[in-house]
Structure formats: structure tokens, C-alpha cells
Amino acid sequence: MRVLEVASEAVPFAKTGGLADVVGALPGALSRLGCDVTLVLPAYRRVFEQGLPIEPTGIEFEVPIGGRRPLARVLRCPVPGSSATALLVANDEFFDRPSLYGGANDYPDNAERFIFFSRAATELACRQSAPFDIIHCHDWQTGLVPAYQKILYRDWPAVANARTVMTIHNLAYQGLFWHWDMLLTGLDWKYFNWQQMEFHEQLNLLKTGIVFADAVSTVSPTYAREIQTPEGGCGLEGLLAARAGVLTGIVNGIDTVAWNPATDPHIPRPFTAADVEEGKYAARVALAARLGHPAPDDRPLVAFVGRLVEQKGVNLVLELLSRLAGTGRAHFMVLGTGDPAAEESLQRAAASFPGTVDVVTHFDEGLAHLVQAAADIVLVPSRFEPCGLTQLYAQRYGAVPVVRATGGLLDTVIDATPEAINDGSATGFVFGPAEAGALVQAVERALDLHANRDRWQQLVRQVMARDWSWDSSGRAYLRVFEETLARAPATIG
Ligand code: ADP
């Protein structure tokens, strides 16, 4: 099966979040299952800073965007760890910039940048000699691709018989732009209606993808259900419920090579379940040195790694610090960037509890690995969480996750009730309401268990035994592709 993966980020080319981890790993997983995979990404400035063997292809073409025809230059690079090839769409005006999307404030021309990318990716697919079976798109940045394939490019042999699959990694980000950006798409205004590309008078790129794709998937079965409800649907619940017949939830795998405590170059003493205590101690020593502490703390380390935004429950973390840091029961560490107000509040908490609360507010992949290796408990108190990777990395590194009962967190963590510990199924602590009290209670439950070394080690070994490799997720995507190919394409209204 020939598969084209189209996305706006992928490890190791460029990353801002979990999307990059998923899209970085999927080509390898699908290749191992026999698929011939091509990945298309924007050639951001950052892509050239990774030391990758990028070479020109000689392919370039103009892409009509409104009244302009900016040039797409295509570069090529093998996808590390797989037999897949990445094609990188270069255009310096759009992608030679310091960040992917613009940091705290989005770049004002993000609509134009990703309309350009989506159209260039579709046209690039058309220019390949062998036809594609599946065009797999990820998130709003690629939402126009299914529409382009069905409308503007339907007669090109390389894509004419392809089926499109739209994967939603986070429904909260829909790519909403003012209606005049419709002119940039090159698509007829007749598609700008509430059933197709319009959302309350704005252009909605993710909705476009959901409407025009032949199948839709999201990143966990619970999230697939939640997005069909008014609470989780972000205004698209009706559309998603209407597409329920072709909507699947597939939990993300993790990159078990990059995230392997037995071989991780970011940690001082690699470890497995057999010597997890020694490995964690060494990581604690290294972390203390990184943070400027004279010696490692022997209290349990409770960590949070993630974007500092409301979705991730950052307010709950702040409240937890104010309630628990003073008790001296644990050491807390936050690694994250995001909302400047949240960063400032966290820095204040660190200043109030020196030696008990550490806060690092920049993006540091190596430090994220070290924190996971050093931590006993990892917090994921998200208000909503499509899948979540942090709790999966935590499990692999023998850090017990404390998560809220939502989305993929619910699908990947089994609460450590006494029965679940005894029968070997427990993999963390789960709390219900998005309230600080519930989080505090769950963390206290974890700390109580931590005080019983044998029981804790039993839980840690269970947690580390869970298999989150891409094998089963890759097979699930392949099944979706096969089922989608077996159906007639979705019709456009
Ligand atoms: P999301 O994609 O919503 O941000 P996920 O849990 O799916 O959440 O993925 C988050 C990813 O980003 C993980 O790989 C996590 O380690 C990483 N991450 C988030 N913030 C930081 C940071 N400040 N430094 C290093 N890695 C980070």
C-alpha cells in the first residue's frame, strides 16, 4: 500500500508537541507493516538545523495562492529509523522563520502558509509517478488536502483513486480564519457553507478536512466519543456525530527507541525494571546538578512536563504546589513553556519554596528525558487530553502517572486500587473532577503508597511492563486504511 503522510511537524525534523512524535514514528511503523510511505513536511528553518542529510530533488513548481504564485521547492531526506522518504516543501517567505507557528502569537499569515503547504503537498502527490492509495492528513494545517484531492486535483492519476484519512490530534485547534482567506484556497465560494468549510462565518480548515476526508480518526477511543458531545466537541460535535460511522480512535504509540531508559543518552545511568531504583537515583543526582542543588533530594519527586496552558491543568498544578509544597512530603519539578502568566506564577512558587519546587520554563528535550527518568510520580491533570504522551513516557521510565479521567488518559492508565495492584493491572492514579482537591487527593494516595517501598516497587514494575510501542497502533491505522480503501469514496455535496 502506498501511503502519503502529510503533516506540519515530525520528529526529528521539527517539533512543537506530541503531533511531531506521532508523525515521526508512524512512517516507521507503517513501513514495518509493508507500506511504502512518503512523508510531506514544510521545510522550516529548524529542519536544516538538525544535521539531517537533506538533498535537493530538482522539483519545483508554482502554487496558486489567491492572486500570487509562490514557488514550492522540494527537498528530500530519508526518515530516520525507517525506509520512508520525507519530501520537504521549501519556500523561504513562508518557512524560513524562527518558529513553526509563531510562538506566543501566531504568525498573522498562518492561513496563507498552510494553505500554501496543503496545496503544494497535494500537487506534489499528483506529480509522483506511482499512485497513492492513502493520503493521511494530520490536524488543521493539512485540512485542505482532502478537499483539494476531491475537487481541484481529482483528475490527476496519482491521487484520483486515493482515499483520504483525516486525523484529529486536538480538536481545540481548528485553524479558524476570516472568511476572505477563502480566496487564498482557490476553491469555489459554493463550498463556503455551514455544512462544509464555514464555521460561524469563518473559514475552518480542520472542519474542511473532517467533511471531505473518506475517514476520520483521532488519538484515543475515549476522545473519539468525547468529541461527539457538546462538552468535548468544540462546536463540531454534530459533524463528528454525523461521521461516527467512519470515525475511529487509535491510541498513539511511542517511539520506543528515543524513549528507552535502557539506552537513553540523556540519562546518566541507563536502566530497566531490574535496576530502576539505581537508575532513578543516578538521574536524581544529575538533575540536582542541572538545577544547581548541592545534593539530590531523597523525598519522592513529583514532576510535570508539558505545555503550560489551561488544557494541561496548569492551574491545578499551581494549586497543588500551594497546598502540598509546604508539607515537605515531596520535591516538585515543572518543565514547561506556554502561557506567560502561568510561567510567572510557577516561578513565584519556585521562589517561595526553594529546594522543594523547581521550575524550568524553556523547551528542553534532553531535560524532559532526565525528568522522566528521575521522577517517581508524573502529573497529567489535563482538562481534556486527546491521547497524551507524557503518561506513556512516564510509564516506560518507571514514573507512576497521576492523571485526570479524560480522553486518552483514561484509555492508558488504570487506577491503582488495592485490587488492581494485586491483580497486576494498575498503572497509575486516576482522579475525576478537574478540581485541585481531587488532584491533591490522588497525589496523596500516590505518596502514601510510595512510603511502602515493596508495594511501590511492585507498581513501578507493572507500570514499566506496559507495551506502548507503535506495533499495535500501526496495525490499527493499517486496518483503518484497508477499510477505507474497501469503501467507495465519500461524496461531496
Ligand atoms: P501535547 O501534544 O498536547 O503538547 P503530549 O503529551 O501529546 O501533549 O506531548 C507533549 C510532548 O512535548 C512530550 O513529548 C513532552 O515531553 C514534550 N514537551 C512538552 N513541553 C516540553 C518542554 N518544555 N521541554 C521538553 N519537552 C516538552
Residues whose N, C-alpha, C, O or C-beta is under 5 A from the ligand:
A	BS01	ADP	G17 G18 L19 V305 G306 R307 L335 G336 T337 H362 F363 D364 E365 A368 G388 L389 T390
